[in-house]
Amino acid sequence: MHRFRFLVFLLSGFLAVSFVSDSPARPEFAAMEDKECIFCHLDPEGGGPRNAVGQVYEDNYFEFPEDFDPEAIMEEAEEVRQRLTTAVNIRTAYIKTVHVDVEERAIASCNSCHSSVDSFLLMQGELTVNAQASDKLSLTLSNNMGTPLNMFATVDAIPKHLYVKVGQFQIPFGLKQRDHNILVRQGYNLGSHKRDVGVGVGGAYGKLFYNAAVFNGGRSAGQTVDANQEKGWAATAGSTLGPVRGGVSFLLDSGRQSDREMTAGAFLTAALKNLTLEGEFNLAGSFGDDESVGASDDDITSKGYYLGAKYRVMPELMLSGRYGLFDPDRTIKGDGSQRVTLAAQYIFMQNGSLELFYWLNIANDDRDTTQSNRQLEGVDQLILMSHFWF
């Protein structure tokens, strides 16, 4: 408890310093530049490899040069058809666990994909290829260490207003995150490495943005046909107002232990010069075929949220912090997991960075000892990661 209070004090001080500094920032880029994600990314929903404009933006430490004309770059790129764009991301990590059970050498439970034994790990080895087949059609393929990830075609049906994606892709929900270790995303199986096969549509109109998708049930591509009879669907709608971007998401899926599972969420980001704030709140419930889907207090079986801040000290150095909580079963006392993540990223060369993470997994004093396997028990971890890309 004393350690947690100290960490809260440390984070409060960090945010106070952030507000008084006027260094360049890493903001919510879409809100900061007043552009949609497709302006800088190959994927219209953002994330992943960047197009020619986005590459210049990244190489210039997430700012456009004063004499840079994005429209001219895009017009030049439009003249080249049937081209291939490739991207490679390689991440390695050394994980140091603070509390190691030497005798049992225990695994840190289902809330962490990392062993409690110190080790080197290859976290990412991803190759992405994008083919611009025509002015309306692009094809995207990506593979991570032998596992197929994105495999979809994107049709630009109505430029800026409507696109259609067909294939295997990340289910759109809430804030699109690269980090699959966020507690809430783990609990609801919505992490960045989760994909499914289906059809998605989306776009923007003025300050509004929207997307929807229908996909195989269970959010697991490659299952047998019998396991995918019940299809799932997801939808998101929101708005960008100046530096603030927010919205709501809803997902209805075939359940693993029930007929249907509902997950709903609300998210918000704010870009304040050199500081970015973000947060997301999610809740879920399970329902039988003869039950109506609701969001009353009796219907909600689990909930969670996370709050984070990113602060760019200088063009090459960014600090961030995040607090997350996930309660997997509201009927069980003290089974909630809490994690504070502190991180620093330093870009030491044009295509390389070092990242340091500290996971503070907060032990729950009210934990039911008969359910000890339901959460992390204060197993802190220190992660040093290298990242190379081109």
Stockholm file with secondary structure:
# STOCKHOLM 1.0

chainA/1-390         MHRFRFLVFLLSGFLAVSFVSDSPARPEFAAMEDKECIFCHLDPEGGGPRNAVGQVYEDNYFEFPEDFDPEAIMEEAEEVRQRLTTAVNIRTAYIKTVHVDVEERAIASCNSCHSSVDSFLLMQGELTVNAQASDKLSLTLSNNMGTPLNMFATVDAIPKHLYVKVGQFQIPFGLKQRDHNILVRQGYNLGSHKRDVGVGVGGAYGKLFYNAAVFNGGRSAGQTVDANQEKGWAATAGSTLGPVRGGVSFLLDSGRQSDREMTAGAFLTAALKNLTLEGEFNLAGSFGDDESVGASDDDITSKGYYLGAKYRVMPELMLSGRYGLFDPDRTIKGDGSQRVTLAAQYIFMQNGSLELFYWLNIANDDRDTTQSNRQLEGVDQLILMSHFWF
#=GR chainA/1-390 SS CHHHHHHHHHHHHHHHHHHHCCCCCCCCHHHHHTCCGGGTBSSTTCCSSBCHHHHHHHHTTSSCCTTCCHHHHHHHHHTCCSEEEEEEEEEEEEEEESSCCTTTCCBCCTTCSSBSSCEEEEEEEEEEEEEECSSSEEEEEEEETTEEEEEEEEEEEETTTEEEEEEEEECCCSSCCSCTTCHHHHHTTCCTTCEEEEEEEEEEETTEEEEEEEECGGGCTTCCGGGGSSCEEEEEEEEEETTEEEEEEEEEEECSSSSEEEEEEEEEEEEETTEEEEEEEEEEEEECTTSCCCCSTTTCCEEEEEEEEEEEEETTEEEEEEEEEEESCTTSTTCCEEEEEEEEEEEEETTEEEEEEEEEEECCTTCCGGGGGGSCCSCCEEEEEEEEEC
#=GC SS_cons         CHHHHHHHHHHHHHHHHHHHCCCCCCCCHHHHHTCCGGGTBSSTTCCSSBCHHHHHHHHTTSSCCTTCCHHHHHHHHHTCCSEEEEEEEEEEEEEEESSCCTTTCCBCCTTCSSBSSCEEEEEEEEEEEEEECSSSEEEEEEEETTEEEEEEEEEEEETTTEEEEEEEEECCCSSCCSCTTCHHHHHTTCCTTCEEEEEEEEEEETTEEEEEEEECGGGCTTCCGGGGSSCEEEEEEEEEETTEEEEEEEEEEECSSSSEEEEEEEEEEEEETTEEEEEEEEEEEEECTTSCCCCSTTTCCEEEEEEEEEEEEETTEEEEEEEEEEESCTTSTTCCEEEEEEEEEEEEETTEEEEEEEEEEECCTTCCGGGGGGSCCSCCEEEEEEEEEC
//
